[in-house]
């Protein structure tokens, strides 16, 4: 009975604690729900996505725990919601949104005034305000730069204030002041330009008057024409108040009809007569000098007498250039140098030298040909000797050697033409010699005690068939000459055997152990 009482008391206490926990959870959930309602009404999810997400998860967890009668956990999760959307958080949201609204208003104000300030800066740049009003321009420019930076950093109120400074600095009144001051300055400059142009025109007209007086157009038509054209253009420009152009054109007249030109005119006219006389002299001698240069080119004087030719050629070129620039006296002197350099005596010397040279060249050429021919023949002779030609082709080798010796004798006697011909004969004679002697057409049986000749061994010789199995060919070709035609093994020393061709190979003469044969392919 006591135990039952204890259990009943424990059950009653547990029921009481659970009711208390449920009541606490209900209060916490109610507070959390009110804060979630506030969050939804104020669209907290849009600007504070993570906080909203965390609170939503905690709210759901509170409901789940409550449904499972885990009131302590439900209360804890509900309190998480209340902590996230605390009074401080709600106050911060209100402050942030109030600041955002103000920022939007400031931005709107800035966006209204900034373009106007930029337009004023464009006007300042287009009108080169920096050049004449640097302090004003720099002040406005600095304010504009600061305004742009403030705008970029979303300091819209500061941007508006700085932009207004630009508008104030580059105001309509300032623009009017600039226009007025510049108009006055332009007027002053215009008067100065007109005075300067009138002075320049006076000097230019005096030069043109002199040109007419001395009839400059007759000897200097280009200069007179250019000066007259510039003079008329200068007067026209002055009448149209284009003073800078008028001064430039008037100065062009003075440049054309310069002091040097005026001093030169008389001297040149005095020199004209002398120039005509010099020209006549040059025109007499220049064609003769040109003819001598034609002779020199046709006879290729440059190749054999380069110093003489170059001297005459340089003098001729200089004479032509002097003539072209009307330096007729110099042209005459240089042309005479050509005639002296390429004189008849020099032409006779060239003829004699070349006749001698042709003779020497012919001898040298024949010697070279002979040397080449002897060298080729010697090379062929040495090659033939290295191939045993003395035994393989004794007649051709001897004939070639004799011809080569005769060629060398003729060469030593300076008879190069005969030496070349003999060497050529030797070469072509030696060219008939092959690397090997022709394969033998016959073979004389030898007495070789240690290795007796038989058709088998004879067929095996490289110069025969290089194949012992070909012995039947020898037997069939020679059995009529055998003492016993029915016995191929019965052959005797000094018996001559015919070696038929079996592969189309050329065979000639009797086998000679001194000769070198190319083994027949197996």
C-alpha positions as CSV (number, residue, x, y, z in Angstrom):
1,X,0.0,0.0,0.0
2,X,2.9,2.4,0.8
3,X,4.5,1.7,-2.6
4,X,1.3,2.4,-4.4
5,X,1.0,5.8,-2.7
6,X,4.6,6.6,-3.7
7,X,3.9,5.8,-7.3
8,X,0.7,7.8,-7.3
9,X,2.5,10.8,-5.9
10,X,5.2,10.4,-8.5
11,X,2.6,10.2,-11.3
12,X,0.9,13.3,-10.0
13,X,4.2,15.2,-9.8
14,X,5.1,14.2,-13.4
15,X,1.6,15.3,-14.6
16,X,2.1,18.6,-12.9
17,X,5.6,19.2,-14.4
18,X,4.3,18.2,-17.8
19,X,1.5,20.7,-17.5
20,X,3.9,23.4,-16.4
21,X,6.2,22.6,-19.4
22,X,3.3,22.7,-21.8
23,X,2.2,26.0,-20.4
24,X,5.7,27.4,-20.8
25,X,5.9,26.0,-24.4
26,X,2.5,27.6,-25.2
27,X,3.8,31.0,-24.1
28,X,7.0,30.6,-26.0
29,X,5.2,29.4,-29.2
30,X,2.7,32.3,-29.0
31,X,5.6,34.8,-28.8
32,X,7.4,33.1,-31.6
33,X,4.3,33.1,-33.8
34,X,3.8,36.8,-33.2
35,X,7.4,37.5,-34.3
36,X,7.0,35.2,-37.4
37,X,3.9,37.1,-38.2
38,X,5.9,40.4,-37.9
39,X,8.6,38.9,-40.2
40,X,6.0,38.0,-42.8
41,X,4.2,41.3,-42.7
42,X,7.5,43.1,-43.1
43,X,8.9,40.8,-45.8
44,X,11.9,40.0,-43.8
45,X,12.6,37.0,-46.1
46,X,13.5,39.4,-48.9
47,X,16.3,41.3,-47.1
48,X,17.4,38.9,-44.3
49,X,17.1,35.6,-46.0
50,X,19.3,33.6,-43.7
51,X,17.7,34.9,-40.5
52,X,14.3,34.1,-41.9
53,X,15.3,30.6,-42.9
54,X,16.8,29.9,-39.5
55,X,13.7,31.2,-37.7
56,X,11.4,29.2,-40.0
57,X,13.4,26.0,-39.3
58,X,13.3,26.6,-35.6
59,X,9.5,27.3,-35.7
60,X,8.8,24.1,-37.5
61,X,11.0,22.2,-35.1
62,X,9.0,23.8,-32.2
63,X,5.7,22.6,-33.7
64,X,7.1,19.1,-34.3
65,X,8.4,18.9,-30.7
66,X,5.1,20.2,-29.3
67,X,3.2,17.6,-31.2
68,X,5.5,15.0,-29.7
69,X,4.7,16.5,-26.2
70,X,8.5,17.4,-25.9
71,X,7.5,20.7,-24.5
72,X,11.0,21.6,-23.2
73,X,12.5,21.2,-26.8
74,X,9.4,22.9,-28.3
75,X,9.9,25.9,-25.9
76,X,13.7,25.9,-26.7
77,X,13.0,26.1,-30.5
78,X,10.3,28.7,-30.1
79,X,12.7,30.8,-28.0
80,X,15.2,30.5,-30.9
81,X,12.7,32.1,-33.2
82,X,12.1,34.9,-30.6
83,X,15.9,35.3,-30.3
84,X,16.4,35.6,-34.0
85,X,13.5,38.1,-34.4
86,X,14.3,39.9,-31.2
87,X,13.2,43.4,-30.3
88,X,16.8,44.6,-31.1
89,X,16.6,42.9,-34.5
90,X,13.3,44.5,-35.2
91,X,14.7,47.9,-34.2
92,X,17.7,47.3,-36.5
93,X,15.4,46.3,-39.4
94,X,13.4,49.5,-38.9
95,X,16.6,51.6,-38.8
96,X,18.1,49.9,-41.9
97,X,14.9,50.4,-43.9
98,X,14.6,54.0,-42.8
99,X,18.3,54.5,-43.9
100,X,17.5,52.8,-47.2
101,X,14.6,55.0,-47.8
102,X,16.7,58.1,-47.1
103,X,19.5,56.7,-49.3
104,X,17.0,56.3,-52.2
105,X,15.8,59.9,-51.7
106,X,19.4,61.1,-51.6
107,X,20.2,59.1,-54.8
108,X,17.2,60.6,-56.6
109,X,18.4,64.1,-55.7
110,X,21.9,63.2,-56.8
111,X,20.7,61.7,-60.1
112,X,18.9,65.0,-60.8
113,X,21.8,67.3,-60.2
114,X,24.8,65.2,-61.3
115,X,24.0,65.3,-65.1
116,X,23.7,69.1,-64.8
117,X,27.1,69.3,-63.2
118,X,28.6,67.0,-65.8
119,X,27.1,69.2,-68.6
120,X,28.8,72.3,-67.0
121,X,32.1,70.4,-67.0
122,X,31.6,69.5,-70.7
123,X,31.0,73.2,-71.4
124,X,34.2,74.1,-69.5
125,X,36.3,71.6,-71.5
126,X,34.8,72.6,-74.8
127,X,35.4,76.3,-74.1
128,X,39.0,75.6,-72.8
129,X,38.2,77.3,-69.4
130,X,41.2,75.7,-67.9
131,X,43.5,77.8,-70.1
132,X,42.2,81.2,-69.0
133,X,40.5,80.5,-65.6
134,X,42.6,77.7,-64.2
135,X,41.7,78.3,-60.6
136,X,38.0,78.2,-61.3
137,X,38.3,75.2,-63.6
138,X,40.4,73.2,-61.1
139,X,38.0,74.0,-58.3
140,X,35.0,72.8,-60.4
141,X,37.0,69.8,-61.7
142,X,38.0,68.7,-58.2
143,X,34.4,69.0,-56.9
144,X,33.2,67.0,-59.9
145,X,35.7,64.2,-59.4
146,X,34.8,64.1,-55.7
147,X,31.1,64.0,-56.5
148,X,31.6,61.1,-58.9
149,X,33.6,59.2,-56.3
150,X,30.9,59.9,-53.6
151,X,28.2,58.7,-56.0
152,X,30.1,55.5,-56.7
153,X,30.4,54.9,-52.9
154,X,26.6,55.7,-52.5
155,X,27.3,58.9,-50.6
156,X,24.5,60.5,-52.5
157,X,24.0,63.5,-50.2
158,X,27.7,64.4,-50.5
159,X,27.6,63.8,-54.2
160,X,24.6,66.2,-54.5
161,X,26.4,68.9,-52.4
162,X,29.6,68.6,-54.5
163,X,27.7,68.7,-57.8
164,X,25.9,71.8,-56.6
165,X,29.4,73.3,-56.0
166,X,30.2,72.6,-59.6
167,X,27.0,74.3,-60.7
168,X,27.7,77.3,-58.5
169,X,31.3,77.6,-59.7
170,X,30.4,77.2,-63.4
171,X,27.3,79.3,-63.1
172,X,25.4,81.2,-65.8
173,X,26.9,84.4,-64.4
174,X,30.4,82.9,-64.8
175,X,29.6,81.8,-68.3
176,X,28.5,85.3,-69.2
177,X,31.6,86.8,-67.6
178,X,33.8,84.5,-69.7
179,X,32.0,85.4,-72.9
180,X,32.3,89.1,-72.1
181,X,36.0,89.0,-71.3
182,X,36.9,86.9,-74.2
183,X,35.0,89.1,-76.6
184,X,37.0,92.1,-75.4
185,X,40.3,90.2,-75.6
186,X,39.4,89.0,-79.1
187,X,38.7,92.6,-80.2
188,X,42.1,93.8,-78.9
189,X,43.9,90.9,-80.6
190,X,42.0,91.7,-83.9
191,X,43.2,95.3,-83.8
192,X,46.8,94.2,-83.2
193,X,46.5,91.7,-86.1
194,X,45.2,94.3,-88.4
195,X,48.1,96.7,-87.6
196,X,50.6,93.9,-88.1
197,X,49.0,92.9,-91.4
198,X,49.0,96.5,-92.7
199,X,52.8,96.8,-91.9
200,X,53.6,93.4,-93.7
201,X,51.5,94.4,-96.7
202,X,53.4,97.7,-97.1
203,X,56.8,95.9,-97.2
204,X,55.4,93.3,-99.6
205,X,54.1,96.0,-102.0
206,X,57.5,97.7,-102.0
207,X,59.1,94.4,-103.1
208,X,56.5,93.9,-105.9
209,X,57.1,97.5,-107.1
210,X,60.9,96.7,-107.4
211,X,60.1,93.4,-109.2
212,X,58.0,95.3,-111.8
213,X,60.7,98.0,-112.2
214,X,63.5,95.4,-113.0
215,X,61.2,93.2,-115.1
216,X,61.9,90.3,-112.8
217,X,59.3,88.2,-114.7
218,X,61.6,87.9,-117.7
219,X,64.4,86.0,-115.9
220,X,62.6,84.6,-112.8
221,X,59.1,83.9,-114.1
222,X,58.3,81.3,-111.4
223,X,59.4,83.6,-108.6
224,X,57.5,86.5,-110.0
225,X,54.4,84.4,-110.5
226,X,54.5,83.0,-107.0
227,X,55.2,86.4,-105.5
228,X,52.4,88.0,-107.4
229,X,50.0,85.2,-106.5
230,X,50.8,85.6,-102.8
231,X,50.5,89.4,-103.0
232,X,47.0,89.2,-104.5
233,X,46.0,86.6,-101.9
234,X,47.5,88.8,-99.1
235,X,45.4,91.8,-100.2
236,X,42.3,89.7,-100.5
237,X,42.8,88.1,-97.1
238,X,43.3,91.6,-95.5
239,X,40.0,92.8,-97.1
240,X,38.3,89.8,-95.6
241,X,39.9,90.5,-92.2
242,X,41.8,87.3,-92.3
243,X,44.9,89.1,-90.9
244,X,46.9,86.1,-89.9
245,X,46.7,84.7,-93.4
246,X,47.4,88.2,-94.9
247,X,50.6,88.4,-92.8
248,X,51.7,84.9,-93.8
249,X,51.1,85.6,-97.5
250,X,52.8,89.0,-97.4
251,X,55.8,87.4,-95.7
252,X,55.8,84.8,-98.5
253,X,56.2,87.7,-101.0
254,X,59.2,89.0,-99.0
255,X,60.6,85.4,-98.8
256,X,60.4,85.0,-102.6
257,X,61.7,88.4,-103.5
258,X,64.4,88.3,-100.8
259,X,67.3,90.7,-100.3
260,X,69.6,88.0,-101.6
261,X,67.5,87.6,-104.8
262,X,67.5,91.3,-105.4
263,X,71.3,91.4,-105.0
264,X,71.7,88.4,-107.2
265,X,69.7,89.6,-110.2
266,X,72.3,92.1,-111.5
267,X,75.2,89.7,-111.0
268,X,73.4,86.9,-112.8
269,X,72.6,89.0,-115.7
270,X,76.2,90.0,-116.1
271,X,77.2,86.3,-115.8
272,X,74.7,85.2,-118.5
273,X,76.9,86.3,-121.4
274,X,79.9,84.4,-120.0
275,X,77.7,81.4,-119.4
276,X,76.6,81.4,-123.0
277,X,80.2,81.4,-124.2
278,X,81.1,78.6,-121.8
279,X,78.1,76.6,-123.0
280,X,79.2,76.9,-126.6
281,X,82.7,75.5,-125.7
282,X,81.2,72.7,-123.7
283,X,78.8,71.7,-126.6
284,X,81.8,71.4,-128.8
285,X,83.9,69.1,-126.6
286,X,81.2,67.1,-124.8
287,X,80.1,65.0,-127.8
288,X,83.8,64.0,-128.4
289,X,84.1,62.9,-124.8
290,X,80.9,60.9,-125.0
291,X,82.2,59.2,-128.2
292,X,85.3,58.1,-126.3
293,X,83.2,56.7,-123.5
294,X,81.1,54.8,-126.0
295,X,84.4,53.3,-127.4
296,X,85.5,52.4,-123.9
297,X,82.2,50.6,-123.1
298,X,82.1,48.8,-126.5
299,X,85.7,47.6,-125.9
300,X,85.1,46.6,-122.3
301,X,88.0,48.9,-121.1
302,X,86.6,48.6,-117.6
303,X,87.5,45.0,-117.4
304,X,91.3,45.3,-118.2
305,X,92.0,49.0,-117.4
306,X,89.7,49.6,-114.5
307,X,91.7,52.5,-113.0
308,X,91.8,54.3,-116.4
309,X,88.2,53.6,-117.1
310,X,87.0,54.7,-113.7
311,X,89.0,57.9,-114.0
312,X,87.4,58.7,-117.4
313,X,83.9,57.5,-116.3
314,X,84.0,59.7,-113.2
315,X,85.2,62.7,-115.2
316,X,82.4,62.1,-117.8
317,X,79.7,61.8,-115.1
318,X,81.0,64.9,-113.4
319,X,81.1,66.7,-116.8
320,X,77.4,65.6,-117.5
321,X,76.3,66.8,-114.1
322,X,78.2,70.1,-114.5
323,X,76.6,70.6,-117.9
324,X,73.1,69.9,-116.5
325,X,73.6,72.5,-113.8
326,X,75.0,74.9,-116.4
327,X,78.6,74.8,-115.1
328,X,79.8,74.8,-118.6
329,X,83.4,75.8,-118.0
330,X,83.8,72.9,-115.5
331,X,82.0,70.5,-117.9
332,X,84.5,71.5,-120.7
333,X,87.5,70.9,-118.4
334,X,86.2,67.5,-117.3
335,X,85.4,66.5,-120.9
336,X,89.0,67.4,-121.9
337,X,90.1,65.1,-119.1
338,X,88.1,62.2,-120.7
339,X,89.7,62.9,-124.1
340,X,93.2,63.0,-122.5
341,X,92.6,59.8,-120.6
342,X,91.1,57.8,-123.5
343,X,93.5,59.3,-126.1
344,X,94.5,57.7,-129.4
345,X,97.8,56.6,-127.8
346,X,95.9,54.8,-125.1
347,X,93.7,53.1,-127.7
348,X,96.8,51.9,-129.6
349,X,98.2,50.6,-126.3
350,X,95.0,48.7,-125.6
351,X,95.1,47.0,-129.0
352,X,98.7,45.9,-128.5
353,X,98.1,44.7,-125.0
354,X,95.0,42.7,-126.0
355,X,96.8,41.0,-128.9
356,X,99.5,39.8,-126.5
357,X,96.9,38.8,-123.9
358,X,94.9,36.8,-126.5
359,X,98.1,34.8,-127.4
360,X,98.9,34.2,-123.7
361,X,95.3,33.2,-122.9
362,X,95.2,30.7,-125.8
363,X,98.4,29.1,-124.5
364,X,97.1,29.0,-120.9
365,X,93.8,27.6,-122.1
366,X,95.5,24.8,-124.1
367,X,97.8,24.1,-121.1
368,X,94.7,23.8,-118.8
369,X,93.0,21.5,-121.2
370,X,96.1,19.4,-121.5
371,X,96.5,19.2,-117.7
372,X,92.9,18.2,-117.3
373,X,93.2,15.5,-120.0
374,X,96.5,14.1,-118.6
375,X,95.0,14.1,-115.0
376,X,91.9,12.2,-116.2
377,X,94.0,9.7,-118.1
378,X,96.3,9.2,-115.1
379,X,93.4,8.6,-112.9
380,X,92.0,6.0,-115.3
381,X,95.4,4.4,-115.6
382,X,95.8,4.2,-111.8
383,X,92.4,2.7,-111.5
384,X,93.1,0.1,-114.3
385,X,96.4,-0.8,-112.6
386,X,94.6,-1.3,-109.3
387,X,92.2,-3.7,-111.1
388,X,95.1,-5.9,-112.4
389,X,94.7,-4.5,-115.9
390,X,98.3,-5.5,-116.8
391,X,97.2,-9.1,-116.7
392,X,93.5,-8.7,-117.4
393,X,93.9,-6.5,-120.5
394,X,97.6,-6.4,-121.2
395,X,97.4,-4.9,-124.8
396,X,94.9,-2.1,-123.9
397,X,96.8,-1.3,-120.6
398,X,100.1,-1.1,-122.5
399,X,98.6,1.0,-125.3
400,X,97.0,3.4,-122.8
401,X,100.2,3.7,-120.8
402,X,102.3,4.4,-123.9
403,X,99.8,7.1,-125.0
404,X,99.9,8.7,-121.6
405,X,103.7,8.7,-121.6
406,X,103.7,10.4,-125.0
407,X,101.2,13.0,-123.8
408,X,103.4,13.8,-120.8
409,X,106.4,14.2,-123.1
410,X,104.5,16.5,-125.4
411,X,103.3,18.5,-122.4
412,X,106.9,18.9,-121.1
413,X,107.9,20.1,-124.6
414,X,105.1,22.8,-124.2
415,X,103.1,21.2,-127.1
416,X,99.8,21.4,-125.2
417,X,97.5,20.7,-128.1
418,X,99.3,17.4,-128.9
419,X,99.5,16.6,-125.2
420,X,95.7,17.1,-124.8
421,X,95.0,14.9,-127.9
422,X,97.3,12.1,-126.8
423,X,95.9,12.2,-123.2
424,X,92.4,12.0,-124.6
425,X,93.4,8.9,-126.7
426,X,95.0,7.3,-123.6
427,X,91.9,8.0,-121.5
428,X,89.4,6.5,-124.0
429,X,91.7,3.5,-124.6
430,X,91.9,2.9,-120.8
431,X,88.1,3.3,-120.6
432,X,87.8,0.0,-122.5
433,X,89.3,-1.8,-119.6
434,X,86.8,-3.3,-117.3
435,X,87.1,-4.1,-113.6
436,X,87.5,-7.8,-114.3
437,X,88.8,-9.9,-117.2
438,X,86.2,-11.6,-119.4
439,X,85.4,-15.1,-118.0
440,X,87.4,-17.8,-119.7
441,X,85.9,-19.8,-122.5
442,X,88.3,-22.8,-122.0
443,X,90.1,-24.4,-119.1
444,X,93.3,-26.7,-119.2
445,X,93.1,-29.5,-116.7
446,X,95.8,-29.2,-114.1
447,X,97.7,-31.8,-112.1
448,X,97.0,-30.9,-108.5
449,X,98.0,-33.9,-106.3
450,X,96.4,-32.7,-103.1
451,X,93.1,-31.8,-104.9
452,X,92.9,-33.4,-108.3
453,X,90.8,-31.6,-111.0
454,X,87.5,-33.3,-111.8
455,X,84.4,-32.0,-113.5
456,X,82.8,-31.5,-110.1
457,X,85.7,-29.3,-108.8
458,X,86.2,-27.5,-112.1
459,X,82.4,-26.5,-112.2
460,X,82.9,-25.3,-108.6
461,X,85.6,-22.8,-109.6
462,X,84.2,-19.2,-109.3
463,X,85.4,-18.3,-112.8
464,X,83.6,-21.4,-114.2
465,X,80.1,-21.9,-112.7
466,X,80.8,-21.3,-109.0
467,X,78.6,-24.3,-108.5
468,X,79.8,-28.0,-108.5
469,X,76.4,-29.3,-109.4
470,X,76.8,-27.7,-112.9
471,X,79.5,-30.3,-113.8
472,X,77.0,-32.1,-116.2
473,X,77.1,-28.9,-118.4
474,X,80.9,-29.4,-118.8
475,X,80.5,-33.1,-119.5
476,X,77.9,-32.7,-122.2
477,X,80.0,-29.9,-123.9
478,X,83.2,-31.9,-123.8
479,X,82.5,-35.7,-123.7
480,X,83.2,-36.1,-127.4
481,X,86.8,-35.2,-126.7
482,X,87.1,-37.6,-123.8
483,X,89.1,-40.9,-124.2
484,X,86.1,-42.6,-122.8
485,X,83.1,-40.5,-123.6
486,X,80.9,-42.7,-121.3
487,X,83.1,-41.9,-118.3
488,X,82.8,-38.3,-117.0
489,X,85.4,-39.0,-114.3
490,X,88.2,-39.8,-116.7
491,X,90.0,-36.5,-117.6
492,X,93.7,-35.9,-117.9
493,X,96.2,-33.0,-117.2
494,X,96.5,-30.5,-120.1
495,X,93.2,-31.6,-121.5
496,X,91.4,-28.4,-122.7
497,X,87.7,-28.2,-121.7
498,X,85.2,-25.8,-123.3
499,X,83.2,-23.8,-120.8
500,X,79.7,-23.0,-122.3
501,X,77.9,-19.9,-121.2
502,X,74.9,-20.8,-119.0
503,X,73.6,-17.3,-117.9
504,X,74.3,-15.3,-121.0
505,X,77.7,-14.3,-119.6
506,X,80.4,-13.4,-122.1
507,X,83.3,-15.8,-122.2
508,X,86.6,-15.3,-124.0
509,X,90.0,-17.0,-124.3
510,X,91.7,-19.5,-122.0
511,X,91.8,-19.4,-118.3
512,X,94.8,-17.5,-117.0
513,X,95.7,-17.7,-113.3
514,X,97.2,-14.2,-113.4
515,X,93.9,-12.7,-114.4
516,X,91.2,-11.4,-112.1
517,X,87.7,-12.8,-112.8
518,X,84.4,-11.8,-111.4
519,X,82.8,-15.0,-109.8
520,X,79.7,-16.1,-111.6
521,X,76.7,-15.7,-109.5
522,X,75.3,-18.9,-108.0
